[in-house]
Amino acid sequence: MLALHFSSSRKTTVKKAGLLNAPLNTLIAELGHTDVIAIADAGLPIPAHVPRIDLAITPGFPDFLGVLDAMLAELCIEGATLAEEITTRNAGLERQLRQRLDRLTPAITPVHLAHEHFKARLQEVRGVVRTGECTPYANILLHCGVPF
């Protein structure tokens, strides 16, 4: 009698670099020009109908900037939006964000909206990536561009 053996263990990824999170890779692959995706701190209220990729594990992990860096390596963006309150409530993070956006080609100058307007824009995003970040206004909307 022929016996079949199936392993219940999961295979490891075959990707050599870049994002390993399958739902995040899927979302990024589905994005098109002018689509908007959000990267959020642990406390940002996410509308129930908006797809959420929840990376948060513990307070502070993963951190906002680490997730942003990983996503900027994968995405072509043509714009960014921040809450205007970040300039006074989390100026250090805003400086680090601007440094990263300045290094893009072409450089991106973020638009600032009142936090209430920022949250209202979440109704229209293709997805929100939730981090474990626990500092105020650590949120960004990334406006997708095209690499040509």
C-alpha positions as CSV (number, residue, x, y, z in Angstrom):
1,M,0.0,0.0,0.0
2,L,1.3,3.4,-0.9
3,A,1.5,5.8,2.0
4,L,1.3,9.6,1.4
5,H,2.9,11.9,3.9
6,F,2.0,15.5,4.1
7,S,4.0,17.8,6.2
8,S,2.0,20.3,8.3
9,S,5.1,22.6,8.7
10,R,5.1,25.8,6.8
11,K,7.7,26.6,4.2
12,T,9.9,29.6,4.6
13,T,9.7,32.5,2.2
14,V,11.6,32.4,-1.1
15,K,12.0,36.1,-1.2
16,K,15.6,37.2,-0.9
17,A,14.9,40.8,0.3
18,G,12.2,43.3,0.9
19,L,9.0,42.9,2.7
20,L,8.1,39.5,4.0
21,N,4.6,40.2,5.2
22,A,2.3,38.5,2.7
23,P,-0.8,40.7,3.2
24,L,1.3,43.9,2.9
25,N,3.0,42.6,-0.3
26,T,-0.5,41.9,-1.7
27,L,-1.8,45.3,-0.9
28,I,1.3,47.0,-2.4
29,A,1.1,44.9,-5.5
30,E,-2.6,46.0,-6.0
31,L,-1.9,49.7,-5.6
32,G,-2.0,52.0,-8.7
33,H,-1.2,55.6,-9.5
34,T,-2.9,58.1,-7.2
35,D,-3.9,55.4,-4.7
36,V,-3.3,56.4,-1.1
37,I,-2.0,54.1,1.7
38,A,-1.6,55.0,5.4
39,I,1.0,54.1,7.9
40,A,-0.4,54.6,11.4
41,D,0.6,54.6,15.0
42,A,-1.0,52.2,17.4
43,G,-3.8,54.6,18.3
44,L,-5.1,55.9,15.0
45,P,-8.8,55.1,14.6
46,I,-9.2,53.0,11.4
47,P,-12.6,52.9,9.7
48,A,-14.1,49.5,9.8
49,H,-14.4,49.2,6.0
50,V,-10.8,50.0,5.3
51,P,-8.4,47.1,5.0
52,R,-6.0,47.0,8.0
53,I,-2.6,45.3,8.1
54,D,-1.9,45.1,11.8
55,L,1.8,44.8,12.4
56,A,1.6,46.0,16.0
57,I,3.0,43.5,18.5
58,T,3.9,45.5,21.6
59,P,4.0,49.3,22.3
60,G,6.8,50.6,20.2
61,F,7.3,47.5,18.1
62,P,7.5,47.6,15.2
63,D,8.3,51.3,15.2
64,F,6.8,53.8,12.7
65,L,10.1,54.8,11.0
66,G,11.2,51.2,10.5
67,V,7.9,50.3,8.8
68,L,8.1,53.5,6.7
69,D,11.6,52.8,5.6
70,A,10.6,49.2,4.5
71,M,7.6,50.6,2.6
72,L,9.5,53.4,0.9
73,A,12.0,50.8,-0.4
74,E,9.0,49.1,-2.1
75,L,6.8,52.0,-3.2
76,C,7.0,54.8,-5.8
77,I,5.3,57.8,-4.1
78,E,4.5,61.3,-5.4
79,G,3.1,62.8,-2.3
80,A,2.7,62.6,1.4
81,T,0.3,64.0,4.0
82,L,0.9,64.5,7.7
83,A,-1.2,65.9,10.5
84,E,-0.2,69.5,11.1
85,E,-0.1,68.8,14.9
86,I,3.0,66.7,14.4
87,T,5.0,70.0,14.0
88,T,4.4,70.9,17.6
89,R,3.6,67.6,19.3
90,N,6.3,65.4,17.7
91,A,8.8,67.7,16.0
92,G,11.6,65.2,16.2
93,L,9.7,62.6,14.3
94,E,8.6,65.2,11.7
95,R,12.3,66.1,11.1
96,Q,13.1,62.4,10.6
97,L,10.2,62.1,8.2
98,R,11.2,65.1,6.2
99,Q,14.8,63.7,5.9
100,R,13.4,60.5,4.4
101,L,11.1,62.3,2.1
102,D,13.9,64.7,1.0
103,R,16.1,61.7,0.0
104,L,13.4,60.4,-2.5
105,T,13.8,61.1,-6.2
106,P,12.1,63.5,-6.7
107,A,12.0,64.8,-3.1
108,I,8.6,65.0,-1.5
109,T,7.4,68.0,0.5
110,P,4.5,66.8,2.7
111,V,1.2,68.5,2.9
112,H,-0.1,69.1,6.4
113,L,-3.8,68.8,7.4
114,A,-5.5,69.3,10.7
115,H,-5.6,65.9,12.5
116,E,-9.4,65.7,12.2
117,H,-9.1,66.2,8.4
118,F,-6.3,63.6,8.3
119,K,-8.6,61.1,10.0
120,A,-11.4,61.9,7.6
121,R,-9.1,61.1,4.6
122,L,-8.8,57.5,6.0
123,Q,-12.2,56.8,4.5
124,E,-10.7,56.8,1.1
125,V,-7.4,55.0,1.5
126,R,-6.7,51.6,0.0
127,G,-5.3,50.3,3.3
128,V,-3.8,51.2,6.7
129,V,-0.6,49.6,8.0
130,R,-0.8,49.8,11.8
131,T,2.5,49.9,13.7
132,G,3.3,49.6,17.4
133,E,4.3,53.2,17.5
134,C,3.1,55.0,20.6
135,T,4.1,58.6,20.0
136,P,1.7,61.4,19.0
137,Y,0.7,62.0,15.4
138,A,3.0,59.3,14.0
139,N,0.9,58.8,10.9
140,I,1.4,59.4,7.2
141,L,-0.6,59.1,4.0
142,L,1.5,58.0,1.1
143,H,0.2,59.0,-2.4
144,C,1.3,56.5,-5.0
145,G,3.1,57.5,-8.1
146,V,4.5,55.6,-11.0
147,P,8.2,54.8,-11.7
148,F,8.0,56.0,-15.3
